[in-house]
Amino acid sequence: MSKQDSVVLVGRIAGPHGIKGWLKVSSDTQPADNILDYAPWQLRHAKSGAVIREAEVLDGRLHGKGLVVKLAGVADRDEASALQGLDIAVPRSRLPDIDDGSYYWADLEGLRVTAADGRPLGVVDHMRSAGAADVMAVRSTQDGSSRMVFIPFIRGEVILAVDLDAGVIRVNWDEAV
């Protein structure tokens, strides 16, 4: 499968909203309601990645600090509850092109992370938004143990280089890893 044919996780179903089948959605897009532009969605099991169903978005809107959606075929709270925890994926081809120097989180996950001096620090497990800056959760395998180290994704200051072709992110990070 080529990169263009792959799918990208863009959010997850947080739970039911009300009694008429609406769902609360946690979106990884910026702004959050951009996720509505990429429908239909593939709803996938979070652990196995197995596709549960394709979902047509009938309606969606920002609601308070979150996002709520109405999917075709989801008529009540029980049906909505059954979808809680599923990941939302879309084909990469539906996502807009991005400028050089910008990255989709999915492109960073799995890359090796090295210190400025070349020492291996681990592998990007996942990314998360932390307000002022995004954060890389790096699974460190130093000394045979496996633990998570959180490194802010601040270009120039912390993130020295991202080489997608080589699969490496070089960082200025001196904390014992």
Beta strands, then each sheet from edge to edge (+ up, - down):
strand 1: 7-17
strand 2: 22-27
strand 3: 41-44
strand 4: 51-55
strand 5: 57-63
strand 6: 66-71
strand 7: 87-91
strand 8: 112-115
strand 9: 120-129
strand 10: 134-140
strand 11: 147-152
strand 12: 159-163
strand 13: 168-171
sheet 1: 4+ 3- 7+ 1- 2+ 6- 5+
sheet 2: 11+ 10- 9+ 8- 13- 12+
end
